[in-house]
Structures are given as structure tokens and as C-alpha cells.
């Protein structure tokens, strides 16, 4: 019996635990759901709820008329938002393995940002700190998320351009960043890994020769700290 219950945990056959919350970390029924939402006590992934605002959905003029936002303007706005949040997460909390933003319109998914850190300790630290922060004039609501495999959480029909449910689909519709930004953010991480690997080999050689390793602040480190201070002063995050 125990093996059977374990095999159906978080699936549609599970009559006790909510399969949607288990897969995507959100459920359209919220607290009214008849099944349990087992919130994790530790996870690599955090969810920042309803934090991204798509300008194409909310742009209005002073007289209340809807303002057209071009696809190019929307992508630039989104890339800027994504880069700012990604950089903030890495600079303050730890290495980010993956970050995704929902393009859904349902209340339980709209504007949700999922950040998967390399270490669970970094995710826990981020949640504790971010719930005392504000972003774009709204309080940040952060929580640990059960989502670790975004392939299971995503709508496959949407990825193939065939989802008929549109923005109100109950599975994640992930909003893509530009190729250039993806190369910059994730390419920077690969370079950092190679640099760390070289540094470790260098330190190992120095210790083998009985030498020491000097400290110092590189230009890149100084530039990153200046960027961080500028963001603190701007009050954006």
C-alpha cells in the first residue's frame, strides 16, 4: 500500500495531494482547493508571486484608453526586467541555475517568477530576505516552490504553438528572453565556472610549491559592486 501511495503522489490519481501544486507550485483554487498543497520546507527553487507586469496587458493612457505597445518595446522591457532580477539574485543570494517567468493570465500564475538556485541554502536565504523588500512599488511575496523540473510544469502545446486555452492555461507558459540576453547571462556563468576552475588549479599548484595566493579586487568585481550600489540607490529592488 505504501509503495502504491508513493507511486501516485502528486499525480491526478492522488486524491489527497494537489497534482497542480506539486507540478507548478500554484493552483487556481488556491486555499479553497479540496486537496493538500504540500509547501516545501527546503527547495532549490523560489517563486516571486505576481511580480512581472506585462506592459501589453496593462498599458493605458491618461484618459483610460488602451495604449499600443509594440512587440519590440515589450521585449526590451521584459529583457531589462529579467536581467535586473537575475543579476540581483546572483549578486545577493547565490548562483542561479535557471530562471523563468510566466506569461499566463490566470491570477495564480500571472507574473510569477521562478528562480532555481544551485544551492538550497541560497534559496532559503533569498526567501527570508525578499519578503522584506519592495519592487516597482509593490511588496515582494516570495516562497519556496516545489518546482524543480520545469519541463513537467510547462504546457507542451504552448511550446509548439498549439495551446487552445491561451493565457488562462493551468500549466506554465514561459516567456522567452532574447537570444542575446540568454547568451550573456548564461554564458557569463560558464565563463565564471571556467575562471573558478582555473583559480582552484592555480591555488592548488601554489600550495604544492609552498607559495601563497594574494588577494585583490579586480575590475569586474568593482564594476559589479558599483552596479549593485546604483540599484540600491535607485530603489528598484
ZADO-1210 file (C-alpha; in nm, 4 decimals, padded with zeros to 6 digits):
<atoms>
<atom x="00.0000" y="00.0000" z="00.0000" code="UNK" pos="1"/>
<atom x="00.2817" y="00.2420" z="00.0915" code="UNK" pos="2"/>
<atom x="00.4531" y="00.1759" z="-00.2403" code="UNK" pos="3"/>
<atom x="00.1295" y="00.2455" z="-00.4301" code="UNK" pos="4"/>
<atom x="00.0687" y="00.5737" z="-00.2464" code="UNK" pos="5"/>
<atom x="00.4274" y="00.6794" z="-00.3175" code="UNK" pos="6"/>
<atom x="00.3854" y="00.5935" z="-00.6870" code="UNK" pos="7"/>
<atom x="00.0749" y="00.8130" z="-00.7295" code="UNK" pos="8"/>
<atom x="00.1924" y="01.1033" z="-00.5091" code="UNK" pos="9"/>
<atom x="00.1349" y="01.4337" z="-00.6884" code="UNK" pos="10"/>
<atom x="-00.0393" y="01.2700" z="-00.9868" code="UNK" pos="11"/>
<atom x="-00.4033" y="01.3045" z="-01.0910" code="UNK" pos="12"/>
<atom x="-00.4746" y="00.9674" z="-00.9236" code="UNK" pos="13"/>
<atom x="-00.3713" y="01.1166" z="-00.5883" code="UNK" pos="14"/>
<atom x="-00.6991" y="01.2138" z="-00.4161" code="UNK" pos="15"/>
<atom x="-00.5228" y="01.3736" z="-00.1197" code="UNK" pos="16"/>
<atom x="-00.2435" y="01.5919" z="-00.2619" code="UNK" pos="17"/>
<atom x="-00.2957" y="01.8548" z="-00.5337" code="UNK" pos="18"/>
<atom x="-00.1178" y="01.7490" z="-00.8541" code="UNK" pos="19"/>
<atom x="-00.1188" y="02.1029" z="-00.9935" code="UNK" pos="20"/>
<atom x="00.0523" y="02.2476" z="-00.6875" code="UNK" pos="21"/>
<atom x="00.3052" y="01.9637" z="-00.6917" code="UNK" pos="22"/>
<atom x="00.3912" y="02.0247" z="-01.0605" code="UNK" pos="23"/>
<atom x="00.3701" y="02.4037" z="-01.0979" code="UNK" pos="24"/>
<atom x="00.3762" y="02.5371" z="-00.7419" code="UNK" pos="25"/>
<atom x="00.0385" y="02.7059" z="-00.7904" code="UNK" pos="26"/>
<atom x="-00.3279" y="02.6098" z="-00.8131" code="UNK" pos="27"/>
<atom x="-00.6208" y="02.8085" z="-00.9493" code="UNK" pos="28"/>
<atom x="-00.8330" y="02.7081" z="-00.6485" code="UNK" pos="29"/>
<atom x="-00.5799" y="02.8477" z="-00.4020" code="UNK" pos="30"/>
<atom x="-00.6737" y="02.7908" z="-00.0358" code="UNK" pos="31"/>
<atom x="-01.0165" y="02.6645" z="-00.1479" code="UNK" pos="32"/>
<atom x="-00.8618" y="02.3581" z="-00.3144" code="UNK" pos="33"/>
<atom x="-01.0048" y="02.0295" z="-00.1837" code="UNK" pos="34"/>
<atom x="-00.6581" y="01.8682" z="-00.1968" code="UNK" pos="35"/>
<atom x="-00.3483" y="01.9436" z="00.0069" code="UNK" pos="36"/>
<atom x="-00.0831" y="02.1923" z="-00.1063" code="UNK" pos="37"/>
<atom x="00.2338" y="02.0494" z="00.0464" code="UNK" pos="38"/>
<atom x="00.4587" y="02.3537" z="00.0724" code="UNK" pos="39"/>
<atom x="00.8246" y="02.2530" z="00.0856" code="UNK" pos="40"/>
<atom x="01.0420" y="02.3281" z="00.3868" code="UNK" pos="41"/>
<atom x="01.3517" y="02.3226" z="00.1642" code="UNK" pos="42"/>
<atom x="01.3971" y="02.3598" z="-00.2108" code="UNK" pos="43"/>
<atom x="01.6366" y="02.4978" z="-00.4699" code="UNK" pos="44"/>
<atom x="01.3505" y="02.6966" z="-00.6256" code="UNK" pos="45"/>
<atom x="01.1740" y="03.0097" z="-00.5069" code="UNK" pos="46"/>
<atom x="00.8644" y="03.1750" z="-00.6506" code="UNK" pos="47"/>
<atom x="00.8206" y="03.5532" z="-00.6633" code="UNK" pos="48"/>
<atom x="00.4441" y="03.5839" z="-00.6982" code="UNK" pos="49"/>
<atom x="00.2755" y="03.8224" z="-00.9450" code="UNK" pos="50"/>
<atom x="00.5862" y="04.0408" z="-00.9755" code="UNK" pos="51"/>
<atom x="00.6214" y="04.0836" z="-01.3538" code="UNK" pos="52"/>
<atom x="00.3790" y="04.3213" z="-01.5245" code="UNK" pos="53"/>
<atom x="00.3476" y="04.2806" z="-01.8996" code="UNK" pos="54"/>
<atom x="00.3131" y="04.6329" z="-02.0468" code="UNK" pos="55"/>
<atom x="00.0990" y="04.4940" z="-02.3302" code="UNK" pos="56"/>
<atom x="-00.1610" y="04.3868" z="-02.0747" code="UNK" pos="57"/>
<atom x="-00.1604" y="04.6988" z="-01.8596" code="UNK" pos="58"/>
<atom x="-00.0677" y="04.9989" z="-02.0795" code="UNK" pos="59"/>
<atom x="-00.3316" y="05.2719" z="-02.0630" code="UNK" pos="60"/>
<atom x="-00.3248" y="05.6417" z="-02.1413" code="UNK" pos="61"/>
<atom x="-00.4329" y="05.9176" z="-01.9023" code="UNK" pos="62"/>
<atom x="-00.7876" y="05.9160" z="-02.0473" code="UNK" pos="63"/>
<atom x="-00.8228" y="05.5414" z="-01.9889" code="UNK" pos="64"/>
<atom x="-00.7750" y="05.4305" z="-02.3487" code="UNK" pos="65"/>
<atom x="-00.5571" y="05.1288" z="-02.4192" code="UNK" pos="66"/>
<atom x="-00.2121" y="05.2223" z="-02.5489" code="UNK" pos="67"/>
<atom x="-00.0441" y="05.0023" z="-02.8054" code="UNK" pos="68"/>
<atom x="00.2938" y="04.8649" z="-02.7021" code="UNK" pos="69"/>
<atom x="00.4937" y="04.7192" z="-02.9865" code="UNK" pos="70"/>
<atom x="00.6440" y="04.3716" z="-02.9677" code="UNK" pos="71"/>
<atom x="00.9918" y="04.5236" z="-02.9850" code="UNK" pos="72"/>
<atom x="00.9228" y="04.7601" z="-02.6924" code="UNK" pos="73"/>
<atom x="00.7677" y="04.4761" z="-02.4944" code="UNK" pos="74"/>
<atom x="01.0710" y="04.2504" z="-02.5490" code="UNK" pos="75"/>
<atom x="01.3112" y="04.5274" z="-02.4482" code="UNK" pos="76"/>
<atom x="01.1079" y="04.5949" z="-02.1334" code="UNK" pos="77"/>
<atom x="01.0984" y="04.2242" z="-02.0492" code="UNK" pos="78"/>
<atom x="01.4705" y="04.1682" z="-02.1132" code="UNK" pos="79"/>
<atom x="01.5535" y="04.4633" z="-01.8879" code="UNK" pos="80"/>
<atom x="01.3313" y="04.3238" z="-01.6118" code="UNK" pos="81"/>
<atom x="01.4749" y="03.9717" z="-01.6477" code="UNK" pos="82"/>
<atom x="01.8377" y="04.0886" z="-01.6418" code="UNK" pos="83"/>
<atom x="01.7792" y="04.3084" z="-01.3366" code="UNK" pos="84"/>
<atom x="01.6147" y="04.0314" z="-01.1328" code="UNK" pos="85"/>
<atom x="01.8643" y="03.7646" z="-01.2457" code="UNK" pos="86"/>
<atom x="02.1622" y="03.9848" z="-01.1546" code="UNK" pos="87"/>
<atom x="02.0057" y="04.0747" z="-00.8190" code="UNK" pos="88"/>
<atom x="01.9521" y="03.7084" z="-00.7305" code="UNK" pos="89"/>
<atom x="02.3103" y="03.6093" z="-00.8158" code="UNK" pos="90"/>
<atom x="02.4779" y="03.9094" z="-00.6541" code="UNK" pos="91"/>
<atom x="02.2857" y="03.8911" z="-00.3258" code="UNK" pos="92"/>
<atom x="02.1970" y="03.5249" z="-00.2753" code="UNK" pos="93"/>
<atom x="02.3924" y="03.2788" z="-00.4878" code="UNK" pos="94"/>
<atom x="02.4372" y="03.1080" z="-00.8226" code="UNK" pos="95"/>
<atom x="02.1200" y="03.0771" z="-01.0309" code="UNK" pos="96"/>
<atom x="02.0769" y="02.7586" z="-01.2334" code="UNK" pos="97"/>
<atom x="01.7587" y="02.8654" z="-01.4079" code="UNK" pos="98"/>
<atom x="01.5062" y="03.1492" z="-01.4012" code="UNK" pos="99"/>
<atom x="01.1626" y="03.1507" z="-01.5661" code="UNK" pos="100"/>
<atom x="00.8758" y="03.3983" z="-01.5914" code="UNK" pos="101"/>
<atom x="00.5128" y="03.3010" z="-01.6519" code="UNK" pos="102"/>
<atom x="00.3215" y="03.4635" z="-01.9378" code="UNK" pos="103"/>
<atom x="-00.0098" y="03.3252" z="-01.8100" code="UNK" pos="104"/>
<atom x="-00.3083" y="03.5472" z="-01.7266" code="UNK" pos="105"/>
<atom x="-00.4709" y="03.3394" z="-01.4504" code="UNK" pos="106"/>
<atom x="-00.4485" y="03.5029" z="-01.1062" code="UNK" pos="107"/>
<atom x="-00.2443" y="03.2165" z="-00.9594" code="UNK" pos="108"/>
<atom x="00.0253" y="03.2347" z="-01.2301" code="UNK" pos="109"/>
<atom x="00.0227" y="03.5851" z="-01.3787" code="UNK" pos="110"/>
<atom x="00.3644" y="03.7496" z="-01.3457" code="UNK" pos="111"/>
<atom x="00.5138" y="03.4685" z="-01.1362" code="UNK" pos="112"/>
<atom x="00.8943" y="03.4459" z="-01.1469" code="UNK" pos="113"/>
<atom x="01.0626" y="03.1154" z="-01.0586" code="UNK" pos="114"/>
<atom x="01.4304" y="03.1201" z="-00.9634" code="UNK" pos="115"/>
<atom x="01.6137" y="02.7903" z="-00.9218" code="UNK" pos="116"/>
<atom x="01.9375" y="02.8292" z="-00.7278" code="UNK" pos="117"/>
<atom x="02.2257" y="02.5838" z="-00.7301" code="UNK" pos="118"/>
<atom x="02.2074" y="02.5503" z="-00.3502" code="UNK" pos="119"/>
<atom x="01.9028" y="02.5101" z="-00.1259" code="UNK" pos="120"/>
<atom x="02.0637" y="02.7332" z="00.1385" code="UNK" pos="121"/>
<atom x="02.0722" y="03.0226" z="-00.1102" code="UNK" pos="122"/>
<atom x="01.7022" y="02.9768" z="-00.1903" code="UNK" pos="123"/>
<atom x="01.6140" y="02.9816" z="00.1792" code="UNK" pos="124"/>
<atom x="01.8218" y="03.2959" z="00.2341" code="UNK" pos="125"/>
<atom x="01.6555" y="03.4670" z="-00.0638" code="UNK" pos="126"/>
<atom x="01.3022" y="03.3954" z="00.0614" code="UNK" pos="127"/>
<atom x="01.3781" y="03.5283" z="00.4102" code="UNK" pos="128"/>
<atom x="01.5264" y="03.8497" z="00.2711" code="UNK" pos="129"/>
<atom x="01.2927" y="03.9152" z="-00.0212" code="UNK" pos="130"/>
<atom x="00.9759" y="03.9130" z="00.1886" code="UNK" pos="131"/>
<atom x="01.1054" y="04.2337" z="00.3463" code="UNK" pos="132"/>
<atom x="01.1627" y="04.4006" z="00.0089" code="UNK" pos="133"/>
<atom x="00.9640" y="04.6082" z="-00.2421" code="UNK" pos="134"/>
<atom x="00.9809" y="04.6041" z="-00.6212" code="UNK" pos="135"/>
<atom x="00.8156" y="04.8562" z="-00.8527" code="UNK" pos="136"/>
<atom x="00.6033" y="04.9978" z="-00.5686" code="UNK" pos="137"/>
<atom x="00.4677" y="04.6598" z="-00.4572" code="UNK" pos="138"/>
<atom x="00.5653" y="04.4339" z="-00.1685" code="UNK" pos="139"/>
<atom x="00.7516" y="04.1202" z="-00.2764" code="UNK" pos="140"/>
<atom x="00.5863" y="03.7898" z="-00.1876" code="UNK" pos="141"/>
<atom x="00.8456" y="03.5121" z="-00.2070" code="UNK" pos="142"/>
<atom x="00.8117" y="03.1471" z="-00.1104" code="UNK" pos="143"/>
<atom x="00.9899" y="02.8167" z="-00.1572" code="UNK" pos="144"/>
<atom x="00.8451" y="02.6288" z="-00.4537" code="UNK" pos="145"/>
<atom x="00.8138" y="02.2535" z="-00.5140" code="UNK" pos="146"/>
<atom x="00.9014" y="02.3044" z="-00.8831" code="UNK" pos="147"/>
<atom x="01.2430" y="02.1689" z="-00.9747" code="UNK" pos="148"/>
<atom x="01.1715" y="02.0272" z="-01.3231" code="UNK" pos="149"/>
<atom x="01.0242" y="02.2982" z="-01.5445" code="UNK" pos="150"/>
<atom x="00.9683" y="02.0517" z="-01.8278" code="UNK" pos="151"/>
<atom x="00.6959" y="01.8914" z="-01.6149" code="UNK" pos="152"/>
<atom x="00.5483" y="02.2297" z="-01.5237" code="UNK" pos="153"/>
<atom x="00.5301" y="02.3718" z="-01.8765" code="UNK" pos="154"/>
<atom x="00.2480" y="02.3475" z="-02.1282" code="UNK" pos="155"/>
<atom x="00.3855" y="02.1393" z="-02.4164" code="UNK" pos="156"/>
<atom x="00.1112" y="02.2596" z="-02.6523" code="UNK" pos="157"/>
<atom x="00.2126" y="02.6220" z="-02.5874" code="UNK" pos="158"/>
<atom x="00.5748" y="02.5445" z="-02.6728" code="UNK" pos="159"/>
<atom x="00.4553" y="02.4038" z="-03.0067" code="UNK" pos="160"/>
<atom x="00.2191" y="02.6993" z="-03.0627" code="UNK" pos="161"/>
<atom x="-00.0888" y="02.4794" z="-03.0269" code="UNK" pos="162"/>
<atom x="-00.2364" y="02.5631" z="-02.6825" code="UNK" pos="163"/>
<atom x="-00.6081" y="02.6414" z="-02.7219" code="UNK" pos="164"/>
<atom x="-00.6512" y="02.7623" z="-02.3619" code="UNK" pos="165"/>
<atom x="-00.4457" y="03.0780" z="-02.4157" code="UNK" pos="166"/>
<atom x="-00.3221" y="03.2766" z="-02.1183" code="UNK" pos="167"/>
<atom x="-00.5643" y="03.1012" z="-01.8820" code="UNK" pos="168"/>
<atom x="-00.3978" y="02.7624" z="-01.9253" code="UNK" pos="169"/>
<atom x="-00.3251" y="02.5949" z="-01.5908" code="UNK" pos="170"/>
<atom x="00.0263" y="02.4919" z="-01.6947" code="UNK" pos="171"/>
<atom x="00.3154" y="02.7368" z="-01.7269" code="UNK" pos="172"/>
<atom x="00.3512" y="02.9439" z="-02.0427" code="UNK" pos="173"/>
<atom x="00.7123" y="03.0577" z="-02.0034" code="UNK" pos="174"/>
<atom x="00.8035" y="03.3920" z="-02.1569" code="UNK" pos="175"/>
<atom x="01.1325" y="03.3703" z="-02.3530" code="UNK" pos="176"/>
<atom x="01.4124" y="03.6237" z="-02.3261" code="UNK" pos="177"/>
<atom x="01.6080" y="03.7344" z="-02.6326" code="UNK" pos="178"/>
<atom x="01.8872" y="03.5086" z="-02.7591" code="UNK" pos="179"/>
<atom x="02.1424" y="03.7820" z="-02.6956" code="UNK" pos="180"/>
<atom x="02.0467" y="03.8149" z="-02.3301" code="UNK" pos="181"/>
<atom x="02.0414" y="03.4368" z="-02.2814" code="UNK" pos="182"/>
<atom x="02.3948" y="03.4121" z="-02.4193" code="UNK" pos="183"/>
<atom x="02.5086" y="03.6997" z="-02.1982" code="UNK" pos="184"/>
<atom x="02.3575" y="03.5740" z="-01.8710" code="UNK" pos="185"/>
<atom x="02.4181" y="03.2028" z="-01.9005" code="UNK" pos="186"/>
<atom x="02.7403" y="03.2447" z="-02.0988" code="UNK" pos="187"/>
<atom x="02.8738" y="03.4675" z="-01.8202" code="UNK" pos="188"/>
<atom x="02.8060" y="03.1841" z="-01.5769" code="UNK" pos="189"/>
<atom x="03.0007" y="02.9335" z="-01.7889" code="UNK" pos="190"/>
<atom x="03.2939" y="03.1740" z="-01.8070" code="UNK" pos="191"/>
<atom x="03.2786" y="03.2176" z="-01.4304" code="UNK" pos="192"/>
<atom x="03.2881" y="02.8405" z="-01.3816" code="UNK" pos="193"/>
<atom x="03.5939" y="02.8130" z="-01.6043" code="UNK" pos="194"/>
<atom x="03.7598" y="03.1023" z="-01.4202" code="UNK" pos="195"/>
<atom x="03.6904" y="02.9426" z="-01.0809" code="UNK" pos="196"/>
<atom x="03.8242" y="02.6112" z="-01.2050" code="UNK" pos="197"/>
<atom x="04.1462" y="02.7793" z="-01.3220" code="UNK" pos="198"/>
<atom x="04.1766" y="02.9647" z="-00.9898" code="UNK" pos="199"/>
<atom x="04.1375" y="02.6417" z="-00.7930" code="UNK" pos="200"/>
<atom x="04.4033" y="02.4709" z="-01.0051" code="UNK" pos="201"/>
<atom x="04.6309" y="02.7716" z="-00.9616" code="UNK" pos="202"/>
<atom x="04.5846" y="02.7739" z="-00.5825" code="UNK" pos="203"/>
<atom x="04.6484" y="02.4013" z="-00.5716" code="UNK" pos="204"/>
<atom x="04.9746" y="02.4480" z="-00.7608" code="UNK" pos="205"/>
<atom x="05.0757" y="02.7375" z="-00.5349" code="UNK" pos="206"/>
<atom x="05.0131" y="02.5302" z="-00.2227" code="UNK" pos="207"/>
<atom x="05.2099" y="02.2467" z="-00.3770" code="UNK" pos="208"/>
<atom x="05.5042" y="02.4828" z="-00.4224" code="UNK" pos="209"/>
<atom x="05.4567" y="02.6271" z="-00.0746" code="UNK" pos="210"/>
<atom x="05.3535" y="02.9665" z="-00.2067" code="UNK" pos="211"/>
<atom x="05.0619" y="03.1875" z="-00.1069" code="UNK" pos="212"/>
<atom x="04.7792" y="03.3447" z="-00.3004" code="UNK" pos="213"/>
<atom x="04.7473" y="03.7195" z="-00.2917" code="UNK" pos="214"/>
<atom x="04.4125" y="03.8981" z="-00.2664" code="UNK" pos="215"/>
<atom x="04.2805" y="04.1924" z="-00.4517" code="UNK" pos="216"/>
<atom x="03.9818" y="04.3485" z="-00.6220" code="UNK" pos="217"/>
<atom x="03.9579" y="04.3026" z="-00.9972" code="UNK" pos="218"/>
<atom x="03.7982" y="04.5455" z="-01.2318" code="UNK" pos="219"/>
<atom x="03.4993" y="04.3161" z="-01.2874" code="UNK" pos="220"/>
<atom x="03.4387" y="04.2806" z="-00.9136" code="UNK" pos="221"/>
<atom x="03.4496" y="04.6562" z="-00.8646" code="UNK" pos="222"/>
<atom x="03.2143" y="04.7100" z="-01.1571" code="UNK" pos="223"/>
<atom x="02.9628" y="04.4585" z="-01.0182" code="UNK" pos="224"/>
<atom x="02.9670" y="04.6263" z="-00.6766" code="UNK" pos="225"/>
<atom x="02.9142" y="04.9688" z="-00.8349" code="UNK" pos="226"/>
<atom x="02.6157" y="04.8319" z="-01.0294" code="UNK" pos="227"/>
<atom x="02.4748" y="04.6860" z="-00.7088" code="UNK" pos="228"/>
<atom x="02.5146" y="05.0180" z="-00.5234" code="UNK" pos="229"/>
<atom x="02.3479" y="05.2045" z="-00.8116" code="UNK" pos="230"/>
<atom x="02.0477" y="04.9729" z="-00.7941" code="UNK" pos="231"/>
<atom x="02.0253" y="05.0182" z="-00.4161" code="UNK" pos="232"/>
<atom x="02.0213" y="05.3953" z="-00.4606" code="UNK" pos="233"/>
<atom x="01.7559" y="05.3769" z="-00.7353" code="UNK" pos="234"/>
<atom x="01.5194" y="05.1860" z="-00.5055" code="UNK" pos="235"/>
<atom x="01.4143" y="04.9493" z="-00.7817" code="UNK" pos="236"/>
<atom x="01.4670" y="04.6278" z="-00.5840" code="UNK" pos="237"/>
</atoms>
